[in-house]
């Protein structure tokens, strides 16, 4: 794949999303990978994957919690998504397909309006395209395969912004990164870094206590 350092937006689709969501499209049109995270593909190569950052009219985000038996990222909250297959037309198609397989989401109710720059997950060497979608016609969602997804959540953006729900986690490896303690989930790692960076760039973040550090009880290689 060719690594994209910048995102893209669909001007026609952006014209059909709520006004409160348009700053996200503005960020997608201008932000670079380096401005969102320090995890950028070192050589522009890696296995291509995509995640769906799905905003609803109720101003929430769709998150899943991966099954504890998964070989990678076991038990972690995440955006729906996975590897881009040969049959996928593009990253957007992959993100929607994976979301349908994981949560039962009806892709016809989603308006894709852009993407953020490609980012990197070092532990798996995935180059990830974060696809931006507006859930214009919400459908019922739930964990479709317990072997892969243990639960599905719609988390209000207001709860992610709430300073009391924000912290940093200390990984056994010594890594310290942003996290969100919401709806019984401790969101950390790639997903939390992406949410944190997006909230900052869009201007939705509020001051929070960055000295609040929570030790992670996970294997060092997770």
C-alpha positions, 0 to 999 in steps of 0.5 A: 500500500501507499501510506497517506500522510494526509486525510481526505474529505468528501465535500458533498457528504460534508454538506449533509452532516450536522453542523457540529460535526463539520469541524471534524471534517475540517481537521481531516482536510488539514491534519497530518499523521504526526499532529495526531500521534507519534505512531506513524509508519516508519517506512510507509509500509505495513499491513493495511487495515481500517477502523470506523470512527462513527458519529451518531446524531445523538453525539456518541461514538461506536466502540467495541470491546474485543474478546479476552481470547483474541490473539492481539489486543485481547479485551481492549476497547476499540473502534470497529475495524480490521484488515483490508481484504482483496475484495474490499474496494477501499479502506472505507469499504473495509471499515464498513464491512468489519463494522457489520461483521462485528456489530451487525451495523447496517452500512447503508445507514452510514454516510462516509464523509472522509478519513484521517491520515494513515496511522501505525500500530507498532505491535501488529505493524498495521497501517490503519486508515481511520474512516469518518462516518455519520450514522444518519440512520442508526441500526441495532448493534450488538456483539455478533461473534463472542469469539471476537467481540465481547460487547458493543457500546455507544459512548457519548462524546460528552463522556469522553470530554468529561475531565473526570473520565480522563486519565493516563495509563502506565503500561508494564513496558513503561509506556504512558498514554492517554485513556478514558474511563467510561461506561465500564470501559478503560479505553487506552492504546491506539484507540484512546490516542486517536480519540484524544488527538482528535478531541484536541484538534477539533477543539472539544477537549477540556482541561483534565488532570494529566497526573492521574495515572492508572497502572495497566494490569496486562501482559507486557507484550499486549 
